């Protein structure tokens, strides 16, 4: 325990750790060590953000996707998926409802759907910013050329979420047929160069994933220094090649959340819906381990159940107001303070494009 505690203290004080030390920590954490890790992570988040939990309004605007990731329920070859696309008017209406409910950040997420051209995305982002001055717009729409990212940024988009999924090249290539690991990583660096608040992230508990793979992820995050990191447990989907896989664990997910908080003290760190899906108190456990963001759903209820990246997803049947009220009560009960502001990373400031 003394060695483990010493490594946690090193993380807490220096926000850095060597690769072999990270692996030792993951291999040797017991319940006592985890409790100490969570306490240090909580101290760190309070130092930089207090007890605030930033609430983002999530709009899942298309479940069409050109990719065939083995774990994803909206993969291109899943013929059983009920597909949908929201119109510009439907997206703007969801934002209007979100604004009425108090949201000041809108997250537009979807599969990699070529139907939405760069012109269409620019038009949507521009209109949201015009209608709701001072609000933040986050995009999560996959890999694009650098020129496209620059257009989105110039239109007013503030943040871009692009999970790297895994920093292990071998594991990435085995799960993403036809996709390029190098392209994925290059996109993240392009986004950071342009000036976005950049969100990376990875899955926890993928079939064949090891502690060595998590070390790769953590070392990549130390190098990239993203403003946001989204991690969540792998949950199988019945209509994918990984349907019979075992879900990732809450324990490992919250452990990694806490380590990330210590590596990147100012990071914006979501307690994800997937975490709440595998454990009724999963999001609360994430918050207590250093997470400080939640993303209640603003997607129209009529299509919400169709955005099924994995089986059993929670919060698909509630109206937007119900969803906000529910998660707000849970945040307060866990000892934290809901915050509806933009909630930018404290290190970020918008800059001119390069």
N, C-alpha and C positions, 0 to 999 in steps of 0.2 A: 504493500500500500504506500510506503514511503516514496518509492520510485514513481508510482503513478501520480501521487499528490504533487511531487516535485515537477513532473512534466506539465500537469494542469496549471501549477503556479507559473511556470515558464511561459505557457500560452497566455495566461492572464496578464502577465507583466510585459511581455515582449511582443505579443501578437505574431509570433513566428515559432516554428519548430522544425527540426530536421525530419527528413523522410523516414529514417529508421526509428526515430522517436515516436512519430505518429503511429507507425505500425505497432510498436510495442504498446502504446496506449490503447489502441483498439483491441489488441490481443489479450490485454490483461485487466481491463476494466471490470470491476465487480460492482455490486449494488452500492457499496459504500463509496467507491470511486465515482460512480455516476452521480450520486447525490452531491458530492463535492464539486464535480464538473458543472452540474446544473446551477448550483449556488453561485459559482464564479461567473457563469454566463448571464445569470439574472442580474448580478451586480453590474456587469458591463453594459447590458441594455439599459438599465436604469440610469447609469452615468450619462449616457448619450441621448436617450429618448424619454427618460422618466418611465412612468407606467403606461404611456400612451400605446394604444393599438390602432393603427391606421386602417380605416375601412375603405376598400375600393369597390366600385360598382362594376361587376363583370358582365360583359355582353358577349355571348358565344354566338357569333353571327353567321357562321357557316360550318357544316360538318362534312362538306366535300373535301377530299384531300387526294393529292396526286401521289403521295408516298405510300409505302407498304410496310411500315414498321411492324415487326412481328407481334408486338404487345398491344397495339392500339385498335380500339373498337371501330374507329372511323377510317381505318386503312382502306386504300383504294379498292382492293379486291374483296372487301366484305360486302357481298351482294345482299346481305340481310339487313344492312343499315338503312333506316328510313331517312333519306337525305332531305336537307332544307337549306335555303339561303335567305337571309333577311335583306329586304330592300333598304336603300338609303333612308327612306322615310321611317321604316320600322326601327332602324338603328338610332335615328335622331329622336324618335318617340321614346325609346328605352332610356336614352340619356336625359330627356326632359323629365321622365318619371323619376329617374335617379336624382336629378338636381332638386326636384320637389321634396325628395326624401332626405336631402342633405348631403349627398355625395358630391365631392369636388375632384374626384379622380374617376375616370372611366377607362376600363380595360377592354379593348376590342380584341377578342381571341377567336381564332378559327383554324381549320385545317389549311394546308397549302393549296389554296383554291385559285387557279388561274382566271376564273370568271371575274374576279375583282382586279381590274387593271390598276396600274400605278395611278392613272388619272382618277379612277374611282376612289381609291384610298385617299388620295390628296384632297379630293372634293369632300369626302366624309369628314376627314380630320379638320379641314378648314372650316367647315360649317359648324362642327361641334365647338371649336374655339371661338367662332364668331358669336354663337348663341350663348355661350357660357364663358365669358372672359374670366381669366384667372384660374380656370379649372385645368387639370392635367389630363393628357391623353396618353395612354399606354397602348402600344401595339404588340400583338403576339401572333404573327402570321408567317413565321418561318424564314427560310433562307431566300435572300434576294440579292441582286447585284448591288454593289456599293452605291451606284448612282440612284437606285430606287430608294435606298435608305436615306440618302441625302435629300431627296424630294420630300419624303415624309417628314423629316426633321424641319425643313424649311417651311412646310405647311403648318407646323406648330406641334407636331408630336413630341412629347417630352421623354418618354421612356420606351424601351423595347425589350421584351422578354423573349429570350431564345435559349431554352435549356440545351446544354451540350449533351445531356442524357447520360453519358459516361465518358470519362477522359481516357479510358482504356481503348486503344485503337482496335485491338482484336475483338473485344466485346461489342464495340460500336458497330463494326462491320458485320458481325454475325447477326445483329438485330435489325440492321437497316439495309436490306438488299437494294442495290442500285444507288445508294447514297454515298457521299464522300465525307469521311471524317475530317480531312483537311479543309474542305469547304465550310463545314460547320464551325470549326475553330476560327477560320479566317473571317467569317461573318461577324463573330463576336468582337474581334479586334477592329473590324471596319466600323461597327456601331460605336465603339468607344472612341475611336479617332474622330468621328463626326461630331460627337458631343452629347449623345444620348445618355440618360441614366440607363445603364445596361444591366439586364438581368440574365444570369446564367443559371445552371442548376442541373441536378441529376436524379435518377431513380434509385431507390434503395430496395434491395432484395430481389434483383433480377436473377433469373436462373443462371447459375454459374458464376455469379458475382462474388468476389472475395474481399477481405480486408485490404489486400494489396490494391484492388481496383479502387476502393474508397480513398486510399492514400493518393492514388493518381488524381482523383477528383479534387481532393483538398489541396494538393500541390498546384494544380492548375488554377484553382481559385486564388491561391496566394500570388500567383504570377499575374493573372488577369486583373485582380482587384475590382470585381464588378460592384455596382451600387446595390444590386438586389441578387438574392440567391433563392431559387425555389427548388426545394427537394420534397419528395413524397414517396411513400411506399409503392412498390410495384403491386398492382392488383390485377389478376388475370381477367380477361374478357372471354366469354364463352365462344365467340365466333372468330377467334384468332388462333394462330399456331401455338401460342403459349397458354391455351385455355386450361391446361391441367397443371400449370405451375403453382407453387405456393406463394402466397402474398408476402411482401416484406413485413418486417416487424415494427411496431410502435417504438420498442426499446432502441433499436438501432437508428431509426429515423430521428428520434429526439436527441440521441447521443450525438449524431452528426450535426444536428441543428446547433447544439451547444458548442461544439468545436468550431463551427463556422462563425458563431457569434464572437468567439475569442480570437479567431484569426482575422476577422474583419469587423472591428468593434462598432463601426457606424453603419453596417449593412442593414438594408431593409430585408426582413426575413419572414416570409409568410408561414402561418400555420395552415396547411392546405386542407382542402375538402377531402382529399384522399386519406389524410391522417384521421379526419373525423369519420371516415367511412369504415376503417378497420377497427376503430375503437370509439365508443360513444363519447369519451372524454379526450379523444386524441388531440383535438385542436387546443384544448386547455393545457394538456401536457406539453404541447409544442410551445405555447406562450410562456409557460413556467421554465422552459429550457432556453429561452432567449429570443423566440420569435416575436415579431411586433407588427404583423400585417395579417388581415383577413380579407377575403374577397367574396362578399355576399353576391348572389346572382340577380342580375337585372334582365336576363334573357326572357323573352315572352314565354309564359308558362306553357303555351300551346306547343312549343317546339323543344322546350328545355330537356325533356326526357330523351330526345334523339341525340344529344351531345354526350354519347356514352363512350368515353375513352376506356372505361373499365366497368366491371359489373358492380351493382349495388350502390351506385353513387347516391349520396344523400342530398337533400334540399332540392329535389327536382319538381316537387309538386306544390311548393309554396308560392304565393304572390310575393312580389318584390318587397312590399311593406312588411309582410310576415317574416321574410327572410332576414331583413334588417333588425327587426325587433328581437327575434330569436337569438341571433349571434351577439347582439348588444347585451342582452341579459346574461349570456354565458360569459362574456368578457368581464362584466362587472362582478359576477359571482366568483370568477377566478382571481379577483383582486386587482384587475387592471382597469384602465380608463379608455372607453371608446373615443376615437378622434376622427372626425369627418373631414378634416382639412386635406389639402393636397398631400401633405406628408412626404415631402422630398427628402432624399438622403442629405444629411447635413453637410456633406463634402461637395455636393453638386451645385453648379450654377450654370444656367444656359449660356452658351457661347456661340459666336458666329461659326458657320461651317468653314471647313478648311479646304 
